[in-house]
Amino acid sequence: MNKRNRLYLILGSVMGIALIVLWLKYIPLSEMKGYFRQIQPGFVVLASISYLLAYFVRSFRWNLILRQTLRISVRDSWLYAMGGNLVNYLIPIRAGELVKTWFIKKNYGASMSTTLPSVFIDKTFDTLGILSVIILIPFMTVSINPALGILLMVLLLVFLVSVGMILLAAWRKDLLIKVIGLFLHFVPLRLRAKVSEFVRQFVEGLNLFEHKPLMLLFALLLTLLGILLDGLYFFLLFEAFGIVLGYPMVLFGYTLINLSYALPQPPAQLGSNEWMMIIIFSLGFSLTKSSASAIMAFAHILTAFLMGLFGSVAFAISGYEVIQMIFKGDKIDG
């Protein structure tokens, strides 16, 4: 791990710990503990299944995009995605995207430069979740506080950029290359040729939907299904705690939390998830601080367990070497 990433990890960890300390001082711990005593395990099991299905659906979408250049098994694409997500969860420097392509290189022999664009194209679809949030706003009673308003505006900008890139790649590929090329002037000369080639491959990858409207529609439907399963996962956790809140409101809030991961995060979303829960569900939906915090604290533990378990399986099957490369600061390419 280079000095910049190591510094980012240290600062992120300090920020996460500070956020947790402030959160613990803000919420009534005695009330929160009371909610943990009434958890219904059956709903937790169903929530876990929904959580894993959401990741499976997204990995299948990635497989659909990837198969334009390379065919890998659906099982492997899911395991590689879980391994990469675990790395992104623990080390929020987006190294997980490289891990996915490293798995493919190790087990299928395809170069990382060939498969990396598919990962970023797949991630572009995840930003479409903001559309579901915008659609739901008129149908809910939600207080748009300043923090929530800023988050919505930032995520809306990310959404507009993502949709614009997909549309331009499908109908005006040459224009998209020119637009992205404007930013290459800020790239050092020694890296410009390599970055230009990656941009070309990225745009070509996005262009896979040209003259293939059914494939684009299928990818969009998989994206929608993944969002709905995410919402179901969190809704079932509300049920597990015996807290009544409509599915559309839970879907709205949890989609926003997921979309916030596009912004800089502490390792394992330490503290940031808890405060996002307060901003959205307590200040926005008028849940008590203790009930909102109890659900997020439990969700944090549950997702860490599920991601850790299946991510570890992915590394056990596909190779641990890449973890050593990340921490040693070795170059991961190919």
C-alpha positions in Angstrom: 0.0 0.0 0.0 1.6 3.3 -1.0 2.0 6.2 1.4 -1.0 8.2 0.1 -3.4 5.2 0.5 -1.9 4.4 3.9 -2.5 8.0 5.0 -6.0 7.9 3.6 -6.7 4.7 5.5 -5.3 6.1 8.8 -7.2 9.4 8.5 -10.4 7.5 7.5 -10.1 5.2 10.6 -9.6 8.2 12.9 -12.6 9.9 11.4 -14.7 6.7 11.7 -13.8 6.3 15.4 -14.6 10.0 16.0 -18.0 9.6 14.3 -18.7 6.5 16.4 -17.8 8.3 19.7 -20.1 11.3 18.7 -22.9 8.8 17.8 -22.6 7.0 21.1 -22.9 10.3 23.0 -25.9 11.4 20.9 -28.1 8.3 21.3 -29.7 6.9 24.4 -27.9 3.6 24.8 -30.2 2.2 27.4 -33.2 2.6 25.0 -31.2 1.1 22.1 -30.4 -2.0 24.1 -34.1 -2.6 24.7 -34.7 -3.0 21.0 -32.0 -5.7 20.7 -33.9 -7.9 23.2 -36.9 -8.1 20.9 -35.2 -9.2 17.7 -37.0 -12.0 15.8 -34.4 -14.4 14.3 -36.7 -15.6 11.5 -36.8 -12.1 9.9 -33.0 -11.8 10.3 -32.6 -15.0 8.3 -34.9 -13.8 5.5 -33.1 -10.4 5.5 -29.7 -12.2 5.1 -31.0 -14.1 2.1 -32.4 -11.0 0.5 -29.0 -9.2 1.1 -27.1 -12.0 -0.6 -29.6 -12.2 -3.5 -29.1 -8.5 -4.1 -25.4 -9.0 -4.5 -26.0 -12.0 -6.7 -28.2 -10.0 -9.0 -25.6 -7.3 -9.4 -22.9 -9.9 -10.0 -25.1 -11.4 -12.7 -25.4 -8.0 -14.3 -21.6 -7.7 -14.3 -21.4 -11.2 -15.9 -23.7 -10.0 -18.6 -21.4 -7.0 -19.3 -18.3 -9.1 -19.0 -19.4 -11.8 -21.4 -19.0 -9.4 -24.4 -15.3 -10.0 -24.1 -14.9 -13.1 -21.8 -17.3 -15.8 -20.5 -16.9 -16.8 -16.9 -19.2 -18.8 -14.8 -22.0 -17.1 -12.9 -20.7 -18.6 -9.6 -17.2 -17.2 -10.2 -18.5 -13.7 -11.1 -20.5 -13.7 -7.8 -17.5 -14.9 -5.7 -15.2 -12.4 -7.4 -17.7 -9.6 -6.7 -18.0 -10.6 -3.0 -14.2 -10.7 -2.7 -13.9 -7.3 -4.3 -16.7 -5.9 -2.1 -15.0 -7.1 1.0 -11.8 -5.3 0.1 -13.8 -2.1 -0.7 -15.6 -2.5 2.7 -12.4 -2.9 4.7 -10.1 -0.7 2.7 -12.1 2.1 1.1 -9.6 3.1 -1.7 -11.6 1.2 -4.4 -8.9 -1.5 -4.6 -11.8 -4.0 -4.7 -12.4 -3.2 -8.4 -8.8 -4.3 -9.2 -9.2 -7.4 -7.1 -12.2 -8.5 -9.2 -10.1 -8.3 -12.4 -7.1 -9.9 -10.7 -9.3 -12.9 -9.9 -10.2 -13.2 -13.5 -6.6 -12.9 -14.6 -5.5 -15.6 -12.2 -8.2 -18.0 -12.9 -9.1 -17.3 -16.6 -5.9 -15.8 -18.0 -7.5 -12.6 -19.3 -5.5 -9.4 -18.8 -6.8 -6.9 -16.2 -6.8 -4.1 -18.7 -9.3 -6.0 -20.8 -11.7 -6.8 -18.0 -11.4 -3.6 -15.8 -13.7 -1.5 -18.0 -16.5 -4.0 -17.4 -16.2 -3.4 -13.6 -16.6 0.4 -14.0 -19.4 0.0 -16.5 -21.2 -2.2 -14.0 -20.7 0.3 -11.2 -22.1 3.0 -13.5 -25.5 1.2 -13.4 -25.5 1.3 -9.6 -25.8 5.1 -9.6 -29.2 4.7 -11.4 -30.6 4.0 -7.9 -30.9 7.8 -7.4 -33.7 7.7 -9.9 -35.8 5.5 -7.7 -35.2 7.9 -4.8 -36.3 10.9 -6.9 -39.4 9.0 -8.0 -40.3 8.1 -4.4 -40.0 11.6 -2.9 -43.5 12.9 -4.0 -45.2 9.9 -2.5 -43.7 10.2 1.0 -43.8 12.5 3.9 -40.1 13.2 4.4 -38.4 16.2 5.9 -35.6 17.2 3.6 -33.1 18.6 6.2 -30.0 20.5 5.0 -27.7 17.4 5.3 -30.2 15.2 3.3 -30.7 17.9 0.7 -26.9 18.2 0.1 -26.6 14.5 -0.2 -29.5 14.3 -2.7 -27.9 17.1 -4.9 -24.5 15.4 -4.9 -26.0 12.0 -5.8 -28.2 13.5 -8.4 -25.1 15.0 -10.1 -23.4 11.6 -10.0 -26.6 10.1 -11.6 -26.8 12.7 -14.4 -23.1 12.1 -15.2 -23.6 8.3 -15.3 -26.7 8.4 -17.4 -25.1 10.9 -19.8 -22.1 8.6 -20.3 -24.3 5.6 -21.0 -26.4 7.5 -23.5 -23.5 9.2 -25.3 -21.7 5.8 -25.5 -24.7 4.3 -27.2 -25.4 7.1 -29.6 -22.4 9.5 -29.8 -19.3 7.5 -28.9 -17.0 10.0 -30.6 -18.4 12.9 -28.5 -18.0 11.0 -25.3 -14.3 10.3 -26.1 -13.8 14.0 -26.8 -15.4 15.0 -23.6 -13.4 12.6 -21.4 -10.3 13.6 -23.4 -10.6 17.1 -22.1 -9.8 15.9 -18.6 -6.7 14.0 -19.8 -4.8 17.3 -20.0 -4.5 17.0 -16.2 -3.0 13.6 -16.4 0.9 13.4 -16.3 2.4 12.9 -19.7 4.0 9.5 -18.7 0.6 8.1 -17.9 -1.5 9.8 -20.6 -1.1 7.1 -23.2 -2.1 4.4 -20.8 -5.1 6.4 -19.4 -6.2 7.2 -23.0 -6.2 3.5 -23.9 -8.2 2.7 -20.8 -10.7 5.5 -21.7 -11.0 4.0 -25.2 -11.7 0.5 -23.8 -14.1 1.9 -21.3 -16.2 3.7 -23.9 -16.0 0.7 -26.2 -17.4 -1.4 -23.3 -20.2 1.1 -22.7 -20.9 0.9 -26.4 -21.8 -2.8 -26.1 -25.4 -1.6 -25.7 -25.4 0.0 -29.2 -28.1 -1.6 -31.3 -28.9 -3.9 -28.4 -31.8 -2.2 -26.6 -33.0 -5.5 -25.1 -29.6 -6.1 -23.4 -29.7 -2.5 -22.1 -33.2 -3.1 -20.8 -32.2 -6.3 -19.1 -29.3 -4.6 -17.4 -31.6 -1.9 -16.2 -34.1 -4.4 -14.9 -31.4 -6.3 -13.0 -30.4 -2.9 -11.5 -34.0 -2.3 -10.4 -34.3 -5.8 -8.9 -31.0 -5.3 -7.0 -32.4 -2.0 -5.5 -35.7 -3.7 -4.6 -33.9 -6.6 -2.9 -31.7 -4.1 -0.9 -34.9 -2.4 0.3 -36.5 -5.7 1.2 -33.4 -6.6 3.2 -33.6 -3.5 5.3 -37.4 -3.7 5.5 -37.1 -7.2 7.0 -34.7 -5.9 9.6 -37.3 -3.3 10.6 -39.7 -6.2 10.9 -37.2 -8.1 13.0 -37.1 -5.3 15.5 -40.9 -4.9 15.4 -40.7 -1.3 14.1 -43.4 -0.4 11.6 -42.4 1.6 8.6 -43.7 1.3 5.0 -41.5 -0.5 2.4 -41.3 2.6 0.1 -39.9 4.7 2.9 -37.4 2.0 3.9 -36.5 1.6 0.2 -35.9 5.3 -0.1 -33.7 5.6 2.9 -31.6 2.5 2.4 -31.1 3.3 -1.3 -29.7 6.7 -0.2 -27.4 5.0 2.3 -26.1 2.7 -0.4 -25.6 5.5 -2.9 -23.7 7.4 -0.3 -20.9 4.8 -0.6 -19.9 6.6 -3.8 -18.6 9.3 -1.5 -15.4 9.0 0.6 -16.0 6.6 3.5 -14.2 5.5 6.6 -13.1 1.8 6.6 -16.1 -0.5 7.0 -18.3 2.6 6.8 -17.5 3.0 10.5 -19.6 5.8 12.0 -20.8 7.1 8.6 -23.6 4.5 8.3 -24.8 5.3 11.8 -25.0 9.0 11.1 -26.7 8.5 7.7 -29.3 6.5 9.5 -29.9 9.4 11.9 -30.1 11.9 9.1 -32.5 9.9 7.0 -34.6 7.8 9.3 -34.6 9.9 12.5 -34.5 13.5 11.2 -36.2 12.7 7.9 -38.8 10.1 8.9 -39.2 11.0 12.6 -38.0 7.6 14.0 -36.6 7.8 17.5 -32.9 8.0 17.6 -32.7 4.8 19.6 -34.8 2.7 17.2 -33.0 4.0 14.1 -29.6 3.5 15.8 -30.5 -0.1 17.0 -31.4 -1.2 13.5 -28.3 0.3 11.9 -26.0 -1.1 14.6 -27.4 -4.6 14.0 -27.3 -4.2 10.2 -23.7 -3.1 10.4 -22.8 -6.2 12.4 -24.9 -8.5 10.1 -23.5 -7.2 6.8 -19.9 -7.3 8.1 -20.5 -11.0 9.0 -22.1 -11.9 5.7 -19.5 -9.9 3.6 -16.6 -11.3 5.7 -17.9 -14.9 5.4 -18.5 -14.9 1.6 -15.6 -12.6 0.8 -13.3 -15.0 2.7 -14.7 -17.9 0.7 -14.0 -16.0 -2.5 -10.3 -15.5 -1.5 -10.0 -19.1 -0.3 -11.2 -20.4 -3.7 -9.7 -17.7 -6.0 -6.4 -16.7 -4.3 -5.2 -14.7 -1.3 -2.1 -13.3 -2.9 -3.7 -10.1 -4.0 -4.3 -9.1 -0.4 -0.6 -9.3 0.3 0.0 -7.2 -2.9 -2.3 -4.5 -1.7 -0.7 -4.1 1.7 2.8 -4.4 0.4 2.1 -1.7 -2.1 3.0 -4.0 -5.1 1.7 -2.9 -8.4 -1.5 -4.8 -9.4 -1.9 -4.7 -13.1 -1.7 -6.9 -16.2 
